[in-house]
Amino acid sequence: MNEALCSILSGEKEWYFDTEGRYIKFNDDGTGELWCRCNFNYWIAAHFKWNSIVPSRDPGQVTSITQNRTSPQLLGELNLEITLTKQLPQWVQSSILSRSTLVNEYSLTDEAFRPKSYTIRIEKGNFMVPCCVGYVSSSKTPRYGLRMLFDKSPYPPRSQWREPEQGPDDCQFWDHIEFVSRPAPDLERQGQAMNDTYPRGWSECVVS
């Protein structure tokens, strides 16, 4: 089971909180990338190391996410150890990011780069990007066929940011625990996304 789930995890190009710069990527060689771009600022662009560890905990221990009456299919759970590094992903090491005084260790304390353990849940269903949940009806957003839920955010907690009040407090990155992958435009025809909590729901209309 672990091998199959790890294959799903690393088989997707990226797992998105949004498609504008907050995402995580797992490679099958035990490396990955964590990105955090918001309001034109790059806070994190970090290469990391990851591996699957001992059996997963009870499914109830992964933070639950509010969803509509149609439930996704649970593909399984994994316990992961992830270690962020101060190194930029190789493909941007010669870019302007290499001269940034904001990214990675400039915004994060040393504690953020220590190994951390997570439990993740991988689900199959009909999902919208998490950044829009509660703010926009899923009738107006792209759809994805997979969702990954963390028991705690892969972004470092507030205590591990050097100056959280200088931007990160506005976005609360440390609360991001839901990511989606596998773009699936055909799912739009199936109606409301499973993680859509917009008050007016799928039937939203505007009267002019």
N, C-alpha and C positions, 0 to 999 in steps of 0.2 A: 504493500500500500504506500509506504513512504516513497519508494522509487517512482511510482506512478504519479503521486502528488508533486514530487520534486520536478518531474518531467513537465507537468502542467505549469508549475510555478515559473520554470525557466524557459518554457516553450513560447511564452507570450513576449511580444516585443517590449511592452511596458505595461505597468499597472498604474492607472491614473486616479488621483484625487480630482485634478482638473487637467485639461489638455493644454494649458497655458504655461506649465512649468513646475507643477507639483506632482511628481510621480516617482515610482520605484521600479527598478529593473533587476532581475535575477538572471545571471548567466549560468550555464550548466557546468562551468569549471569552478564553481564556488566563489565567484566574484559577483559584484553587482554595482549599481549606481543609485544614489539617492539624490533627487533634485528638489530644490525649493526656490522657486522664482515667484515673486509676487510684487505687483506694482512697479515693474521694471527693475527690481532689485534681485540679484542672485544671492541668497543667504547660504544655501548649501548646494554644492556640486561635488559630491564625494564618492570616490571609489570605496567599496566595502567588501568585506569577506563574510561569507555565510556558510553554515552547514546545518544539516538536520540532526537533532539530538533526541535521545531517549523517547519512549512512547508518549503520545499526546495525552493531555489531561481530559477530564470529562468535558463534553461539548458545552455544557452550561457555564463553564468558566471563561469562555470567550465573550467579550462584551456584546450584548445583543443590540441590534439596530432596528428601529421602528420600520415596519413595512406594511404594505396593504394586505388584504385578505388572502392573496395568492402567495404561497411560500416557495422560496427557491429550493432546489435540490442540493442537499449537502453532499459534496464529493469526498470530503474528509478533512482531517486536521493534522497539522504538523507542529512540532516544537522546533524552533529555529534559534540559533545563536548568530547574531549579526554584530560585526565590529566595524564601525565607521573608521575611515582613515582620513588624514588631512590632504591626501593626494587627490588631485582632479582626475576625472576619467581620462583615459589616454587620448581620446579623440578631441579633447578641448585643451590639452596641456600647452599648446602653442597659440591658443586664442587669447583674446583680450582678458578673459577670466584669470589667466595666469598673473595678471597685474592688479587684480582686485584686492582691495583692502577691507572687503566686507565678507567674502565667502569663506566657508569652513572655519578654520581655527581663529580667524579674525572676529567671528561672531559667536563661536562656541568655546566653552571651557574645555580643559583637558579631559574632564570626566565624561564628556560626550563621546570620546573616542575609545572608551573601554568597552569590552564585550558585554552584550546585553541579550537576555533570553526573552523569547516571544512565543506565544501560541497563536497560530493563524488558522482560520477556517476558510476553505475554498468552496464556493457555491456556484451552481449553474442556474441561470434564469434569465430575466429580462430587467436590465438595470440602466439607470441614468448616471451621469457623473456625480459623485458625492457632493461636489462643491455647490451644485444647484439644488440639492435636496432641501425642501422646505421653502425655497425661494421662487422656484420656477416650476410650472407644470411639466411633466415628462412629455407631454404632447409637443413640446417645443425644443426638445433636446435629443441628441444622438443616443443610440442604445448600444449596450454591451452585453455579451452573453455570460461573462464570468465576473464574480465578485470575490475579493479577498478581505477578510476582516481580521484585524489584529486585536489582541487582548489589551495592548497599549500601543500608542503611536510609535512608528519607527523614527519619527522626528524627536529629537531630544526634548526632555521636559523643560519647562520654563527655567528651572534652577540651573540648567546647564547652558544658558545663553548669557553672554557677557553683558549685554544691554537690551534686555527684552522690551523695555519701554520705548526703544528707538525704532519701532516698526513691528517686530514679531508679536507684540501684545495685540496689535490690531487684527492680526490674522489667526492667532491661536493655533499655530502649526502643531503643537503638542496634543491637540485634540483630534487630529486627523487619523482615524483608524480604519477607514473604509476606502478601498481602491477597486477599480473595475478594469477589465481588459476584454479583448476579443470583440472588436467592433462588429455589430450585427444590425444593419439598417432594416432588414426584414422584420425584426422584432417590433418595430414601430406599429406594424399592422395588427399586433396582438393586444393593443390597448395600453393601459397604464403600466408604467414600470413598477416592479415589485418594491423598490425602495422610495417610491414617490410619496411624499407626505404633504405635498402642497395642499393647503386648506380647501381649495375649490376643485381639486382633483382633476381627473381626465376630462370631465365635461365642461371645463372652464370656457366661458365665452365673454366677449366684450361687446357691450351695447354702446353704439355711438349716437 
